[in-house]
Amino acid sequence: MFRRAGYAVRIECTAWSRAQALVKSDPDGIILNIARTPEREGEYRWLVKTGEVDYGIATTRSDVTSLETALQAGPVVAVRGTPRVTELQAVGPDRNIVQVNDPEQAGRMLISNRVIAWYDTDTGIRRTWAELAPVIRPSFVMVRRVSGYLAGGHSLQGAEQISLGLEQAMMSMREDGSWQAIDLRYSASSK
C-alpha cells in the first residue's frame, strides 16, 4: 500500500509500548494496525482503517468463558501497552494480570501452564501458537471486535496527504484483488 501510494518505507520491529511512544514523537513515523479505542482517540492521527480485529482469550481450560472467569481462575497474560491490559485492569484483580513484552512470551507462559489464559488478538494468538505449539490447540473465546488502523503521532508531517494517498492505494488494491490476496496470506499464516 505504501509503495503504491509512492512512499518509501523502513520497517522497524520493537516492543509494542516502545513503538507507540516512538511514533508519537516521530514526524515520519507510522504505527501499523493499532486498535482505535476511546482511550487512544486523541493520542494519534488516524490515517486509514485496515480492518477489524477480534480480541479474545486463548485457554486450554473449558471453564474460562470470559475475562471475568479467566481472572477469577488465575493469572491472565497480555502484552504490555495494549488496550487488553487496560481492559483486564478494569475487570481485576490486578494481582492476576501478567504483563509481558511480546506475544511469544505470552504464548510460552500459556503453554507451560504459568497462566490460565492469554488475552490478545485472534490473529496474534493463532500465528504465535502455530509457531510455538502447533500440535496443541487452545480454545478461543472472543471478547470483542475493534477497528485496526495505520496511525501517526500528532507531529506526523503531511498526515492529510499521507492518509489520502494510502486510502486511494487501498481502494486500488481492493479493486485489483491484491489487498484480498495479502489478507488471505496473512490469515493463512496465522492459522
ChimeraX attribute file (.defattr): number of C-alpha atoms within 10 A of each C-alpha:
attribute: neighborCount
match mode: 1-to-1
recipient: residues
	/A:1	17
	/A:2	13
	/A:3	10
	/A:4	14
	/A:5	17
	/A:6	12
	/A:7	12
	/A:8	8
	/A:9	11
	/A:10	6
	/A:11	9
	/A:12	7
	/A:13	7
	/A:14	12
	/A:15	14
	/A:16	18
	/A:17	14
	/A:18	13
	/A:19	17
	/A:20	23
	/A:21	12
	/A:22	17
	/A:23	20
	/A:24	21
	/A:25	14
	/A:26	15
	/A:27	16
	/A:28	15
	/A:29	21
	/A:30	25
	/A:31	21
	/A:32	15
	/A:33	17
	/A:34	23
	/A:35	22
	/A:36	18
	/A:37	12
	/A:38	9
	/A:39	9
	/A:40	12
	/A:41	11
	/A:42	11
	/A:43	14
	/A:44	21
	/A:45	21
	/A:46	22
	/A:47	21
	/A:48	19
	/A:49	19
	/A:50	16
	/A:51	12
	/A:52	13
	/A:53	19
	/A:54	17
	/A:55	22
	/A:56	24
	/A:57	27
	/A:58	28
	/A:59	24
	/A:60	18
	/A:61	13
	/A:62	8
	/A:63	10
	/A:64	21
	/A:65	16
	/A:66	14
	/A:67	22
	/A:68	13
	/A:69	13
	/A:70	24
	/A:71	24
	/A:72	16
	/A:73	16
	/A:74	15
	/A:75	20
	/A:76	29
	/A:77	29
	/A:78	26
	/A:79	23
	/A:80	19
	/A:81	18
	/A:82	16
	/A:83	20
	/A:84	18
	/A:85	21
	/A:86	14
	/A:87	12
	/A:88	22
	/A:89	15
	/A:90	10
	/A:91	13
	/A:92	15
	/A:93	14
	/A:94	14
	/A:95	11
	/A:96	19
	/A:97	19
	/A:98	19
	/A:99	16
	/A:100	16
	/A:101	16
	/A:102	15
	/A:103	24
	/A:104	18
	/A:105	16
	/A:106	26
	/A:107	26
	/A:108	17
	/A:109	19
	/A:110	22
	/A:111	19
	/A:112	9
	/A:113	13
	/A:114	15
	/A:115	23
	/A:116	25
	/A:117	32
	/A:118	29
	/A:119	28
	/A:120	26
	/A:121	23
	/A:122	20
	/A:123	19
	/A:124	19
	/A:125	24
	/A:126	23
	/A:127	20
	/A:128	20
	/A:129	25
	/A:130	17
	/A:131	13
	/A:132	14
	/A:133	13
	/A:134	12
	/A:135	9
	/A:136	11
	/A:137	13
	/A:138	20
	/A:139	16
	/A:140	21
	/A:141	18
	/A:142	18
	/A:143	15
	/A:144	10
	/A:145	14
	/A:146	15
	/A:147	15
	/A:148	20
	/A:149	20
	/A:150	20
	/A:151	27
	/A:152	27
	/A:153	24
	/A:154	17
	/A:155	16
	/A:156	20
	/A:157	14
	/A:158	10
	/A:159	20
	/A:160	13
	/A:161	11
	/A:162	18
	/A:163	20
	/A:164	14
	/A:165	20
	/A:166	23
	/A:167	18
	/A:168	16
	/A:169	19
	/A:170	20
	/A:171	14
	/A:172	16
	/A:173	17
	/A:174	13
	/A:175	11
	/A:176	10
	/A:177	12
	/A:178	14
	/A:179	16
	/A:180	13
	/A:181	13
	/A:182	12
	/A:183	13
	/A:184	12
	/A:185	10
	/A:186	13
	/A:187	13
	/A:188	12
	/A:189	14
	/A:190	17
	/A:191	15
